[in-house]
Amino acid sequence: MADTVSPITEACPIVEVLDHVAGKWSIGILVAAAHGPVRFTELEREVEGISRRMLTLTLRKLERDGLLVRTVYPTVPPRVEYTLTGIARELVQTLVGLTSWAEKHRGTIAAARRAYDTQRTPAGV
């Protein structure tokens, strides 16, 4: 009998990558960097609610995943910019498509949830 790989095992790398890029902070950073090189302080202002520590950790993770390039310029103080890689630009295009889909179907999804909740909620509770 030949060795077979289960679909779940085969999907593990995909799930891992999606876990990284689908996070609240990662998406915000990628979208903020989509318009060109961006500095740490700009990201801090643009990604609402992110702490400095979480921004630093997320930037490192995105850089490690090959989605951002960190460039340090030899100035005093050093200037650091983050730029999307080619695969990150492709990902942002996909996120824009997903956002468009979500906006288009938001009402339909909300109506489906209300209908589901109405069917599942016992009367008088």
C-alpha positions in Angstrom: 0.0 0.0 0.0 1.4 3.4 -1.0 2.0 6.1 1.5 -0.6 8.7 1.3 -0.6 12.1 2.8 -3.9 13.3 4.4 -5.3 16.6 3.1 -5.0 18.0 6.6 -1.2 17.2 6.8 -0.7 18.5 3.3 -2.5 21.7 4.2 -0.4 22.4 7.3 2.0 24.8 5.6 -0.9 26.6 4.1 -2.7 26.9 7.4 0.5 28.1 9.0 1.0 30.9 6.4 -2.7 31.9 6.6 -2.4 32.1 10.4 0.4 34.5 10.0 -1.0 36.8 7.4 -4.7 36.7 8.4 -4.0 38.2 11.8 -5.5 41.6 12.6 -2.1 43.3 12.8 -0.5 41.6 9.8 -3.3 42.7 7.5 -3.2 46.3 8.7 0.6 46.4 8.2 0.4 44.9 4.8 -2.3 47.3 3.7 -0.4 50.3 5.2 2.7 49.3 3.3 0.9 48.7 0.0 1.4 52.3 -1.1 5.2 52.3 -0.9 8.0 52.2 1.7 6.7 53.0 5.2 8.5 53.8 8.4 7.9 52.3 11.8 6.3 55.5 13.2 4.0 55.7 10.2 2.9 52.1 10.8 2.4 52.9 14.5 0.0 55.7 13.5 -1.8 53.9 10.7 -2.4 50.6 12.4 -4.9 51.6 15.0 -4.6 50.1 18.4 -1.3 48.3 17.9 1.3 48.5 20.6 5.0 49.2 19.8 5.9 45.7 21.0 3.2 44.0 18.8 4.2 46.1 15.8 7.8 45.1 16.3 7.0 41.4 16.6 4.6 41.4 13.6 7.1 43.3 11.4 9.7 40.6 12.3 7.3 37.8 11.5 6.3 39.4 8.2 10.0 39.9 7.3 10.8 36.3 8.2 8.0 35.1 6.1 9.4 37.0 3.1 6.5 39.5 2.9 8.4 42.6 4.0 11.9 43.9 3.3 13.5 46.0 6.1 15.9 48.6 4.8 18.2 50.5 7.3 19.7 53.7 6.0 23.0 54.9 7.5 21.8 58.1 9.0 21.8 59.5 12.5 19.5 58.3 13.9 19.2 55.3 11.5 16.2 55.5 9.3 14.3 52.2 8.7 11.7 51.5 6.0 9.6 48.5 5.3 8.6 47.6 1.8 6.3 44.9 0.5 7.9 42.0 -1.5 6.4 40.8 -4.7 4.5 38.0 -3.0 3.1 40.5 -0.5 1.9 42.8 -3.2 0.1 39.7 -4.7 -1.3 39.0 -1.3 -2.6 42.5 -0.9 -4.4 42.2 -4.3 -6.1 39.1 -2.9 -7.0 40.9 0.3 -8.6 43.7 -1.7 -10.6 41.1 -3.6 -11.7 39.5 -0.3 -12.6 42.9 1.1 -14.7 43.7 -2.0 -16.5 40.4 -1.6 -17.2 41.0 2.1 -18.5 44.5 1.4 -20.7 43.2 -1.4 -22.2 40.3 0.7 -22.3 42.0 4.1 -26.0 42.5 4.1 -26.7 38.9 2.8 -24.5 37.5 5.6 -26.1 39.6 8.3 -29.6 38.5 7.1 -28.5 34.9 7.1 -27.2 35.2 10.6 -30.5 36.8 11.8 -32.5 34.1 10.2 -30.3 31.4 11.7 -30.4 32.9 15.2 -34.2 33.3 14.9 -34.6 29.6 14.0 -32.3 28.5 16.8 -33.6 30.7 19.6 -36.5 29.2 21.6 -39.5 31.4 21.9 -39.7 33.3 25.2 -36.1 32.9 26.1 
